[in-house]
Structure formats: structure tokens, C-alpha cells
Amino acid sequence: MFVSIVIGGMIGLGKTSVADTLNAHFQNKGIDSKVFYEAVDDNPILPLYYQLTPEELEAKRIPFLLQLFFLNKRFKTVKECVSWHEPIYTIQDRSIYEDWYFAYVNKSLGRISELEFRMYEDLVENMMEELNELPKKAPDLMVYLKGSFDTVMDRIMARGRSFEINPELKEYYFEVWKGYDDWVINHYDASDVLIIDMDITDVVKNPEDAIKICRDVDEKLKEVLNTKLTWR
């Protein structure tokens, strides 16, 4: 059985750590699994997005270029995921669906123009039509990491990526954070969602939290997959 999981959530809340935790859990159970990571370390545009002045961002159209970079990478990831032989569990560090939300926030902030956003949406629509030809494009489950803004900021500071810790970025982080829960709960419909409260969860420092997340994901996946089998 091919099972697709995406880890969603605000910047800094621990998507990669949760993905690695689940990957180890599945492999310990004898399940072939693989994590597809978000393109951060090899992303030449992301540091510019965080470091340049608003005037430089606008002149170079960096936010639009960054959205295209991520969209292209995630489109490739989806195709790579479905190319793996069954049985396999794939775990994606953020989904192609969340890219739209980030583009929307950048448009709301005036960093992406209305024309650029329309072009972006047209490209997304074409890509999704292409994915319709694949055996599976949508994930079976999104594991959504939810947290307070204080937790987000604490964890961004703790991981210490130099281009992320500029105090002037706090306003941007807040703009992304404030609408994220609403988008996932009321607008995301590609898959079932399991919400994890990251205000009280730390899979790195607390092994009990890691065990609980794995147990919760197992139970939710069982429910989701049983429902799909029933409808076949």
C-alpha cells in the first residue's frame, strides 16, 4: 500500500524533526518509508528573501522568485513520491498546497503583485492538472503542527539559522502565523488533518512526545485508510 503523509505548519515549529521521528517509527515497524525534505539549505533565494531590504526585495522580485522556486521543488517531490514502489510510506516536509498560502500572504503584504499572483495561480492549476494523471497526487494525511506565536518565535531563535533571526522579520512571521490555522481548518481539503499542539510537544527533547505523535499518527492513518477501503 502506498501511503502519503505531509507535515504542515508554521516556520520553526519542527516539521523536519517530526518527519524524521515518523520515518524512524515506520522503519522500526518494518515499513519502507522515506522523507522528502523542504529545499532550504540548497535554496539560493531564501536567504535573500530574509536579508534584503523591502526596496531590494521589490526591485529584484525576490518573493515571486522564491514562490516559483518552492512550487517547482514541491511539484518535483510529488512526482518522486509516487514513483516509489509499493509498499511505501512517503513523508513530505510541507506540501504543495501550503505553497499557495505563502504566496497569498506575500500578496497581502504587497510583496507579490496581483499580476504575479494570477500567474502563480495559473501555473499551480496547470501543475495540478498534470498531477491528475498520476496514480495519487493528494496525501492521505496532513500532520499539522499548531502553536502559539511565542512558541514559533522561541523555536525560530533556538534553531539559529542566521537568515531567519533578524528582529525585523517578526512582523512577517506574525502575518504568516495569524491566518495559518484558519487556512488549514477551514480551507484545506486535500486530505484528513491531524492537529498536533506544539506548545506542549517537543519530539527532540521529550521521547514521550515522540512516542505519542507516532501513536496518534498510527491511529489516524488506520481510521483514514479504513474509510478509503470502505468507500471502494
C-alpha positions as CSV (number, residue, x, y, z in Angstrom):
1,M,0.0,0.0,0.0
2,F,1.3,3.4,-0.9
3,V,0.6,6.0,1.9
4,S,1.4,9.7,1.6
5,I,1.8,11.9,4.6
6,V,2.6,15.6,4.7
7,I,3.9,17.6,7.7
8,G,2.4,21.1,7.7
9,G,2.8,24.1,9.9
10,M,4.4,27.4,10.7
11,I,8.0,28.2,10.1
12,G,10.2,26.8,13.0
13,L,7.7,24.5,14.7
14,G,9.6,21.3,14.0
15,K,8.3,19.8,10.7
16,T,11.6,18.2,9.9
17,S,12.0,16.7,13.4
18,V,8.5,15.3,13.3
19,A,9.1,13.9,9.8
20,D,12.3,12.2,11.0
21,T,10.5,10.8,14.1
22,L,7.8,9.3,12.0
23,N,10.2,7.9,9.4
24,A,12.2,6.1,12.2
25,H,9.0,4.9,13.7
26,F,7.7,3.4,10.4
27,Q,11.1,1.8,9.6
28,N,11.2,0.2,13.1
29,K,7.9,-1.4,12.3
30,G,9.4,-2.8,9.1
31,I,7.6,-0.4,6.8
32,D,9.6,1.0,3.9
33,S,9.5,4.8,4.3
34,K,11.2,7.9,3.0
35,V,11.3,11.6,3.9
36,F,11.3,14.3,1.2
37,Y,12.7,17.4,2.8
38,E,11.9,21.0,2.1
39,A,14.5,22.7,0.0
40,V,16.2,25.1,2.5
41,D,19.9,24.5,2.6
42,D,20.3,24.4,-1.2
43,N,17.9,27.3,-1.8
44,P,19.8,30.3,-3.2
45,I,16.8,32.6,-3.0
46,L,15.6,32.1,0.6
47,P,18.5,33.9,2.4
48,L,17.9,36.9,0.1
49,Y,14.2,36.9,1.0
50,Y,15.0,37.3,4.6
51,Q,18.1,39.6,4.4
52,L,17.3,42.2,1.7
53,T,15.5,45.5,2.4
54,P,11.9,45.9,1.2
55,E,13.2,48.1,-1.6
56,E,15.6,45.5,-2.8
57,L,13.0,42.7,-2.5
58,E,10.7,44.7,-4.7
59,A,13.3,45.7,-7.2
60,K,14.6,42.1,-7.7
61,R,11.1,40.5,-7.3
62,I,12.6,38.1,-4.8
63,P,9.3,37.0,-3.2
64,F,7.8,35.9,-6.5
65,L,11.0,34.1,-7.5
66,L,11.0,32.3,-4.1
67,Q,7.4,31.1,-4.6
68,L,8.3,29.8,-8.0
69,F,11.4,28.0,-6.6
70,F,9.4,26.2,-3.9
71,L,6.5,25.4,-6.2
72,N,8.9,23.8,-8.7
73,K,10.6,21.8,-6.0
74,R,7.3,20.5,-4.5
75,F,5.9,19.6,-7.9
76,K,9.1,17.5,-8.4
77,T,8.7,16.0,-4.9
78,V,5.1,14.9,-5.6
79,K,6.2,13.1,-8.8
80,E,9.1,11.5,-7.0
81,C,6.9,10.3,-4.2
82,V,4.6,8.4,-6.5
83,S,7.5,6.8,-8.4
84,W,8.4,4.7,-5.4
85,H,7.4,1.1,-5.5
86,E,4.8,-0.2,-3.0
87,P,4.6,-0.8,-0.2
88,I,6.0,2.6,0.8
89,Y,5.2,5.4,3.2
90,T,6.3,8.8,1.9
91,I,6.6,11.8,4.3
92,Q,6.8,15.3,2.8
93,D,8.2,18.2,4.8
94,R,5.4,20.7,3.9
95,S,3.0,20.2,1.0
96,I,2.5,21.8,-2.4
97,Y,-0.9,23.0,-1.1
98,E,0.7,25.2,1.6
99,D,2.8,27.0,-1.0
100,W,-0.4,28.7,-2.2
101,Y,-1.0,30.0,1.3
102,F,2.5,31.6,1.5
103,A,2.0,33.2,-1.9
104,Y,-1.3,34.6,-0.7
105,V,0.4,36.1,2.4
106,N,3.1,37.7,0.3
107,K,0.4,39.2,-2.0
108,S,-1.4,40.5,1.1
109,L,1.8,42.1,2.2
110,G,2.3,43.7,-1.2
111,R,5.5,41.7,-1.8
112,I,3.9,39.9,-4.8
113,S,1.8,41.9,-7.2
114,E,-1.8,41.0,-8.3
115,L,-0.4,40.1,-11.8
116,E,2.3,37.8,-10.3
117,F,-0.2,36.1,-8.1
118,R,-2.6,35.4,-11.0
119,M,0.4,34.0,-13.0
120,Y,1.3,31.9,-10.0
121,E,-2.2,30.5,-9.6
122,D,-2.4,29.7,-13.3
123,L,0.9,27.8,-13.0
124,V,-0.4,25.9,-9.9
125,E,-3.6,25.0,-11.8
126,N,-1.6,23.6,-14.8
127,M,0.6,21.6,-12.4
128,M,-2.3,20.1,-10.6
129,E,-3.9,19.1,-13.8
130,E,-0.7,17.3,-14.7
131,L,-0.7,15.6,-11.3
132,N,-4.2,14.3,-12.0
133,E,-2.7,11.8,-14.4
134,L,-0.6,10.2,-11.6
135,P,-1.9,7.3,-9.5
136,K,-2.1,9.5,-6.4
137,K,-1.5,13.2,-6.1
138,A,-3.2,14.1,-2.8
139,P,-1.8,13.0,0.5
140,D,-3.6,10.6,2.8
141,L,-2.9,12.7,5.9
142,M,-1.6,16.1,6.8
143,V,0.0,16.2,10.3
144,Y,-0.5,19.9,11.1
145,L,1.8,21.4,13.7
146,K,-0.1,24.2,15.6
147,G,1.5,26.5,18.0
148,S,1.3,30.0,19.6
149,F,3.2,32.8,18.2
150,D,5.5,32.8,21.2
151,T,6.4,29.2,20.6
152,V,7.0,29.9,16.9
153,M,9.4,32.7,17.8
154,D,11.2,30.7,20.5
155,R,11.9,27.8,18.2
156,I,13.0,30.0,15.3
157,M,15.5,31.6,17.6
158,A,16.6,28.3,19.1
159,R,17.5,26.7,15.8
160,G,19.6,29.7,14.9
161,R,19.5,29.9,11.2
162,S,21.3,33.2,10.7
163,F,19.0,34.5,7.9
164,E,15.9,33.8,10.0
165,I,16.7,35.6,13.2
166,N,16.6,39.2,12.1
167,P,14.3,41.0,14.6
168,E,12.7,42.9,11.7
169,L,11.2,39.6,10.4
170,K,8.9,39.3,13.4
171,E,6.1,41.2,11.6
172,Y,6.4,38.8,8.6
173,Y,6.3,35.7,10.8
174,F,3.2,37.1,12.5
175,E,1.4,37.7,9.2
176,V,2.1,34.1,8.2
177,W,1.1,32.7,11.6
178,K,-2.1,34.6,12.2
179,G,-4.0,33.0,9.3
180,Y,-2.4,29.6,9.1
181,D,-4.8,27.8,11.4
182,D,-7.8,29.2,9.6
183,W,-6.5,28.2,6.2
184,V,-5.8,24.6,7.4
185,I,-9.0,24.1,9.3
186,N,-11.5,25.9,7.0
187,H,-9.9,25.9,3.5
188,Y,-7.5,22.9,3.1
189,D,-9.4,19.9,1.8
190,A,-6.9,17.7,0.1
191,S,-6.7,15.2,2.9
192,D,-7.6,14.4,6.5
193,V,-5.8,16.5,9.1
194,L,-4.3,15.5,12.4
195,I,-3.5,18.6,14.6
196,I,-0.5,18.4,17.0
197,D,-0.3,21.1,19.7
198,M,3.4,22.2,19.6
199,D,3.0,24.4,22.6
200,I,3.1,21.2,24.7
201,T,5.0,18.9,22.3
202,D,8.8,18.6,21.7
203,V,9.8,15.4,19.9
204,V,13.5,16.3,20.2
205,K,13.7,16.9,24.0
206,N,10.9,14.6,25.2
207,P,10.9,11.0,24.0
208,E,7.4,10.6,25.4
209,D,6.1,13.3,23.0
210,A,7.7,11.5,20.1
211,I,6.0,8.2,21.1
212,K,2.7,10.0,21.4
213,I,2.9,11.6,18.0
214,C,3.7,8.2,16.4
215,R,0.8,6.6,18.2
216,D,-1.6,9.4,17.2
217,V,-0.5,9.2,13.5
218,D,-0.9,5.4,13.5
219,E,-4.4,5.7,14.9
220,K,-5.4,8.4,12.5
221,L,-3.9,6.6,9.5
222,K,-5.8,3.5,10.4
223,E,-9.0,5.5,10.5
224,V,-8.3,7.2,7.2
225,L,-7.2,4.1,5.3
226,N,-10.1,2.0,6.6
227,T,-12.5,4.7,5.4
228,K,-11.0,4.7,2.0
229,L,-11.2,1.0,1.7
230,T,-14.9,1.1,2.8
231,W,-15.7,3.5,0.0
232,R,-14.0,1.5,-2.7
